[in-house]
């Protein structure tokens, strides 16, 4: 009887855990629908969705092995509801081999991390060579530095990209098409910013946004903590965790306000909109949903494989995006694993109006 009681207790606890996983997963799936301010715990569950999905999958296998098929319905239904989320980071489509012969433009977005502080201009020129190889028409750079030694990087770029527009901080858009209008958008109390240009492509005007939303600051905080420990200063684990949580929630709230500002600006555009940039946020977050609006996520439309754009540390997350209005059609979407930054560049070919 004792052994049977223990087995029943263990099964009951596993059932409770499975039920809680289901609840937390559903809260995470809809966590991006609410403003993070005042709902930080709910919004934070969005970032745990990959782990929650893995947990549900483990319990699905567990209940099937135990032949408890009625309990297996909980993780099964939860996993089916997660399919739209999984589609934002994993696609099973194949690349259109005829995409390059179709009429359209090639865009790229790349957080170049100030070219790693390199001063000879080598990295900037090597990135330019990659843009040429990929036949890019318009590129949006974040964390851009125009000075390399005694020469400007823009001097190298202008032969291939004859048109350019600079943001107020570290933003630039290079274009092979004429730029007919531009606007810089500053965010309050931060060095991050956004900008847009309107380009004339075959007598049609398109508005291209270049966006760099608020950073989390976690990497710099961990770096400072490591330096203190190297100096013999003890950093308590709970204090570090509290600092990271506080820093991340502040950044999350700041990004949500910046996304709201940009969404309102996009709604005022009379030209079709393309959004490129480093959002510093994951798919299904409030920032992602707000920036996406009624536009199309290029990766979901024509991407392939597992997509992550941040390569810093052990984190492999998708935080760089290209969205476009439904009036256009995505043809290809992919990243190149360049090692010049903690981000990867994203490339997309979009069919435009004839």
Buried (B, 14 or more C-beta within 10 A) or exposed (E): EEEEEEEEEEBEEBBEEBBEBBEBBBBBBEBBBBBBBEBBEBBBBBBBBBEBBEBBBEBBEBBBEEEBEEBBEBBBBBBEBBEEBBBBBBBEEEBBEEBEEEEBBBBBBBBBBBBEEBEEBEBBBEBBEBBEEBEBBBBBBBBBBBBBEEEBBBEBBEEBBEBBBBBEBBBBBBBBBEBEEBBBBBBEEBEBBBBBBBBBBEEEBBBBBBBBBBBBBBEEBBEEBEEEEEEEEEBEEEEEEEBBEEBBBBBBBBBBBBBBBBBEBBEEBEBBBBBBBBBBBBBBBBBBBBBBBEBBBBBBBBBBBEBBBBBEEEEBBBBBBBBBBEEBBBBBBBBEEBEBBBBBBBBBBBBBEE
